[in-house]
Amino acid sequence: MATTSAPELVSVNPATLEPVGSVARTDPGELRSIVAAAAAAQEQWRSLGATARGLVLREAARAVRAHADEIADVVCAETAKPRTEAIAHDLYPAVDHAAWLARNAAQVLADEPIRFSQLHLRTKKAWLLHEPLGVVAAITPWNIPFGIPFTEVATAVAAGNSVVLKPSELTPLTGEWVARVLEEAGAPPGLVQVVHGDAPVGAALVDEPGIAKVFFTGSVAVGRRVAAAAGARGCPVVLELGGKDPMIVFADANLDRALDGALFASFINAGQACVSAERIYVERPVYEEFARGLAERARGLKLGDEVGPLISERQRDKVESLTGARRPERAGWFLEPTVIEGSLPDEEIFGPVVTVEPFDGEDDAVRRANDTEFGLAASVWTRDLEKARRISRRIDAGMVWVNDFGYSFATGQAAWGGVKGSGFGRTSSRHGLYECTRVKYVDEDRGLLRPAWWFPYDARTEEGLRGMLDLLYGSGGERVRAAWRYRRGLVHAMRRSLGR
């Protein structure tokens, strides 16, 4: 956690409440020159081509591994999350994404040839080009303070962009490592610019005319403001917002695995993960056994070693007032892991609290899972994989896992993002790369044929075009009739095309 004390942001450990370090706070008035410097670096960077950029990403993966202990130290100091989680959820995604981008970005973003089956277009060749956007902004959260900004920045630069990164004001020291690693890997100076501050800096960055696209990860309320501000100047956005994610456990599931999965999905990062399982629905025949088992497992979790504190006093107060979770007698912003039998309001908790309720049959499970404004992720637990596929396709979510939870965040080829109130657009995978580019259509034509639809217009040209419509797109009988009915117009159009 960090506190604002101009002109610095002072980072504070939420378990010990001791200062960790500080960074200079960015003056919003400096953003214009910062974006200009990023734009200058991007011109050089895009000219390298995707293959050369991939070599830098490969070195970035090596650099993250080389500095893994240092990065984990900073993550743990700023968030007080268990070190296992820092390694698994911040370092693994970063390395895997960089490695995947290094291997695949050039192929994914290669020019795509267009094939023309239409007879009147056979003289043309065309391609779809994936061009970088320019300078993009990444505004990222504190809960995965290295994994999220690094993967978003790495994807953007793999596509040929430069990035202005604003990490959370609560984890600024970790955010600095993103630019440091990429520069060490060989990215040109200024390609990744890191700015620091709270809401005014983020708002100024969204409003900055030199920013071509905004990638925002955070709360629904702030995400909507970002989208409105960016949209006012015609700037596209990708939003990865909150969740109220359901976990559906059928009676035929491996109950031990489902209980272990539920414990992890509910209390990972002290519940401060956008895809945390906040609602668990259990088929009625095993409901009581499951609820009892989960509560027992939750009581056995070790505060500090396995469940860290909330990121701030304000966040702890919010979760406590919303759920009634109890705070332990110890320093830091901890709450005890809590299992509630029943429901809570349709609001993201973002703390170590989960609700458990029974359901009766597939339709009831799907109805309950979809009864929310959110649609980020979900999981289905059953031995019947056909049933799992059937349920997965009925759930309104950007990601659905079967007998597992959340692993795809650390997998470069898997798309990440939500639907409904959880946002739109995707990060990671080829679709994340596409979000970082604009598509341009280009073609070649030797100019040997003159289009029949050019000026001047006349009755014969109209007749010929009408005949071509049925001749090109009609069924067999329609084509024969069109060839006869519009024969004069078709001959006229052909002669015009040949310049006769």
N, C-alpha and C positions, 0 to 999 in steps of 0.2 A: 504494500500500500504506500502511496506517496501523498505528501501534503504540499499544498501550494504556498510558497513564500517568496514572492517576487524578489529578485529575478531568477529564482531557482525552484525546481521541483525536488523535494527531499523525499526519498524512498524510505518507507518504514516497514519493518518485518511485522506481519499481523499476528504472529505468535508471541514474540517477545516485546513488541511495541518499541523496539530500539531502531534508531536510524541506520540505514544501510549505506546510503550515499546520495548524491544529488547530481542533477544535470542542469544545464542552462535552459531557461524557459525561452521559447521562440516568440519573438514579437510578431504578431500577425502582419504588421507592415513590412516585414522582411520576406514574406512569402513570394512576392512577385519576382524578386531577384533569385530566390531559391529555385523556383520553378524554371526560370530562364536558364540557370546553370544546369538543371536536369535536362532541359531541352537540348542544350548544346552537347551534353554527353550522349544523348540519345541518337543524335545524327551520326556520330562515330560508331556507336554500338550497332545500330540497325544495318549499317553498311558491311559489317562483318559476315552477315549471313547466319542462318540457323545452325549450321554445322559447327562453325567456330564458336558460336555462343554456347553450344552444347558442351564444348571442351571446358569452358569456364564453369558451367554448372557441375561438371564432373569434379573439377577441383574444389568447388564449393562443398560438395558432399564430403570430400576428404578433409576439408578445413573444419567442418562441423565435428567430424569424428576426432580430429586432432585436438580440438578445444572442448570436447564433450564435458569434461569434468568442470572446466571453468564456467561454461554456459549453465550447467546444472546447478553449480554453486549460486549463481546470480538468480536463477529462477527460484530456487528454494529460499533464498534470502528475501526476495521481494514478495513471494506468495505464501511461504511456509508450507507448501505442499510437500508430501513425502517425496524423497529423492527418487524412489521407484517411479512415481508418476512423472516427475520431471524428465527422466530418461525415456520412459515409454511414450509419453504424450507430447513432448516437445522435441526431443532429439530424433526419435525414430521417424516421425512424419517428415521432418526436415530433410534427413538424409535420403529417405526413400523417394521423396518427390524430386529432389535434385538429381538423383540417379536416374529416375524414370524420364525426367525431362531431357537429361543429357542423351539418353538413348533414343528418344522418340519424337522430340519436338520438331526436328528437321523433316521427318517423314509426315507427321500430322499436318504441318503447315506448308508442305510442298504445293506447288501450283497444281490445280485439279483440271485436267482436260475435260471439255464438254463434248459429248458425242451428239451429233444431230441426225436423227432418223428422218426428219421431215425433208421431203424431196426438194423443196424450194430453198433449203438452207445447206445443201450438200457442198456448196463451194466455200463454206466458211470453216474456220478453225477458231476455237475459243477456249478460254481458261477462266477459272475462278482463282484469284490471288488473295492470300491472307496477309494483309499488311498491318504492321504495328500501328497502334493508335497515337503514340507520342509519349506524353507524360501522363501517367495515371496516379491517382491517390489511393493509398491503402490506409484505412482507419481501423485499427484492430484492438481487441479487448485484452483484459488482464488475466483471464482464466487459463489460457494456453499462450503465454506471453512470448514464447519463441516459435513454437510450432505453427501457429496461425500466421503471424506476419511473415515468417520465412517462406512458407509454402506459397502464399499469395504473391510475395515479391519475386520469388524464383520463377513462378509461372509467367508473370508479367515480363520479366527481363528475357526469359527464354523466347518469348514472342517478339522481342526487339524493342520493347518499351523501356523508358526510365520510370522510376517510382519515387514519389514523395510519401514516405511512411510516417504516419502519426501513431505511435504505439500508445497504449493507455497511459494516462498520467499517473496511474498506480504502479506501473511496471516499466518505467523509462529506461532503467539500466539494461534490462534484458533486450529492449528494442534496439539499443545501440549495437548489439552484437550482430544483428541482421546485416547492416551495412558493412560492418567490420569484416565479417566472413566473406562476403561477396567481393569486397575490394582485395582482400588477401588472395582470393581465387583468380584475380586478374581482370575483374570488371573495371572499366575506366573510372577514374575519380569523378564523383558527382552523379554517377548513374543512379545510385540509391541515396537519396537525401532523407535524413531523419529529423523531424521537427517535434517539439515537445510542448505540451500545454494541455489545458482542459477544453471545455466547450468552445470558447471564443476562437481558439486556434483551429479546432476542427471545422467550425462553421466558416471561417475565413478560407480554409483550404477547399471546401466544397464550392464556395463562391468564386474561387480563383479562375479567371478565364482561360489560363494556360493548361488547366487540368482537363484531359480529354475524357476521362471516365473515373468514377469513384467506386471503390470496393469497400463496403462497410460491413463489419461484423459487430453486433451488439444488440441492444434491447430493441423491442418493437417500437416503442415510443420515439426513441432517437432515430431509428432507421426511417421512420415515416417522415421525420423532419428533414433528414438528409435527402430522401427521394424528392420531397417537395422543393427544397432549395436547388438541388441539381436540375430538376426538371424545369424550373423557372428559366434557366438559361440553356435548355436543350441538351444537358449533359446526361448521358446514360449512367446507370448505376447497377451494381450487383449487391444484393442485400442478403446476408445470412443472419437471421434474427432469432428470436427466442423460440422455445419449444415447450410443449406440455406432453412429452412423449409417452405413448402407451406401450406396455409390455403385456402380451396376451399369452397366458399359460393354459394349455389344454390339459384335460385329465390324463391323456396318454403320453404326456411329456416325461422325459427323464427328470424326475422331481429334484434330485440332488443337483444336477447340472443347472436346472432352472433356478433353484434357490441360490446357488453360487453366482449365477449370472445376474440375478436380481440384486444381490448384495453389492456386486461390483457396479452394475448399471445405476443403482440408486445413490451410492455414496462415493463414487469416484470423484476426486477433487472436491470433497465435501459437498457433493451435489451441485457444484458450480460448473456444470458443463451443459451446453445448449442441448445436447442429446441425452442428458440424464433421464432415466426412467422415473417419471414423476407420478405415473398412474399405472398400477399393475392390476390387470383383470384376470381372475383365476376361475376356471370352470368349477362349478359348484361342488362336484363330488370330492375334489381335493382342496377346496378353498380353506377350510379350517386348518388342515395340516400345513398348508403352505404359509398361511398368515402366521401361525404359531412358530413355524421354523424360521421364517424371515426375521421376526422380532427377536428370537433367541440369537440368531447370528449377528444381528445389528448390535445387540447388547455386548457382544464379544469383541467388537472392533476397538482398536486401541487409538485413543485420541493422540494426535501428534505423530505417531508412527504410521498409522494407516488412514486416519481421517484428520486432515489439517483444519485450520481455522477458516472462518469466513474472511473475505478480503478486507473488510472494513467494519467499523462499529456500526455504521449506517446500514450496511447489508445484513449484519446480524440482527439488528433491531427490526428490520423489515421482515425477515424470515420468522423471527420469534413472534411478532405480532400477528402474522398471517396464519401460523400453524400451531403455536403454543409449544414449540420445541423448547427444551430446557437448556440453559447454559450451565456448564460445569463450574466447580469452584477451582479455577486456575486462571493464570494470566493468559491474555490473548483473546481473540474474538471467536472462541469456539462455541459450537452447539453440539448437543448429543445427537447421534444418529437416531432418527425417529421413524417408526412405522405407525401409520394411522389407518385403522379399519373404517372406511367410509370415504367421502369425497371432500374436496376443497374447491374454492372458486376457480374458475377457468383463468388462472393467472400463473405465470411462470414463477415457481418458488425460488429456484437457484440457491438451494441450501440442502443440508443432509436430512431431507424429509421425503417420504414416499407414502402414497395412499394405496390400499389394497381393497378390492371389491370383488364379489362373485359375479359370474355371468352364466347364462344358460344357452348354449348352442352358438353356432357360428354367426348367425344374423345378429344376435344380441352382442356378441363380442365386437363385431365390426361397427355396429351402431354406437357403442360406447367409445370405441377408439376414435371414431370420426366426430364425436360430439364435442368439438373444440374449435376455436378460431385458428389454432396452430396446425402445422403440418410439416414438421421437420423430419422426424424419424420415428420408427417403431420397431418392435421385435415380436416374433411369433415363435412359440416354443411347443413343439409336438414331434412325435416320432413319425407321423404321417406326412411325408414330404409333399404329396399331392394336395393335401389339405393346406399345408403351409403356402404352397404356390397360389392356391385359390384365394386364401385370405390376404396374402401379400398384395395381390392385384386389386383388392377392394379397399385397401386402407389408403387414405389421403395423406401421403407423406412423400418426401423426396428420397428417403432411404428406408428400406425394410430389411432387417436381418433375421435369419432363421436359426434358432438355437445358438445365437451368439449376439454380441453387442458391440457396436462402435468401432470395430477393428479397421473398417475401410477408411477412417480418417487418416491413417498412417500408410495408405496405399495410393501411390501416384496415379494409377490408371482408373481409380474409382471416382466417379463424380460425387460432389458434395454440395448440398443445398436443399432448400425446402419449398413448400407450396403454401397457399393460403396466407395467413398472417405471419408465417415464418420466413417470408421473403421470396425472392426470385433471382434467376440466374444461377450459375454453377461455378464453383472453383474446383480445381483438380481435374485430372483426366484430359482427354482431347477437348471436351466441352469447356473446361476451364481455359485452355489455350485459345479456343475460338472466342471466348469472352474478351480476350486481350487483343483481338485483331478486328479489323474491318474487312469485309469481303468486297473485292473489286472484280467486276466482269470486264475482260478484255478479249478482243477477237482480231482475226486477220481476214481480209478479203482482197483478192487480187483485182477486183473491180471489172471482171470480164462480163458479168451479167448486170443488166439494168433492172432494178426492182420494178415489177409491174404496177405497183401502187404509187409510184411517184407521179408528180404532175406531168402533163395535164390530165384531168379527169374527163372521162366521156362515157357514154352509155355502154360501149363495147368493153371498156376496162371494168366497169361495174359488173357486167355480165360475167366476165372472165374470173373476177375475184369470187363472185358468188359460186361459180362452178368449182373453183379450186377448193372452196370450203368443204363441199361434199366429196370431191374427188380425193382430198387428202385425209379426211377424218371420218368419212362415211363407211358403212358396211359394204359388202361386195355388190349387192343389188343397187344400192344408192350410188355407188361409184359409176356403175355402168350407165345408169339413167342420167347422172350428172354429165358424163362425158358426151352423151348424145344431146341432151337438152341445151347445154351451154357451149356446144362445140365451137360456135363462131367466136364467142367471147374468149374461150380458152386459147384458140389459135391467135387471136389478137394479142392476148397477154403474152404468149410465147414470143411473138414477133417483137413486141416492145422490149422484152427482156434481152433478146438478141440484138437489139438496136436496129431493127428493120422497120 
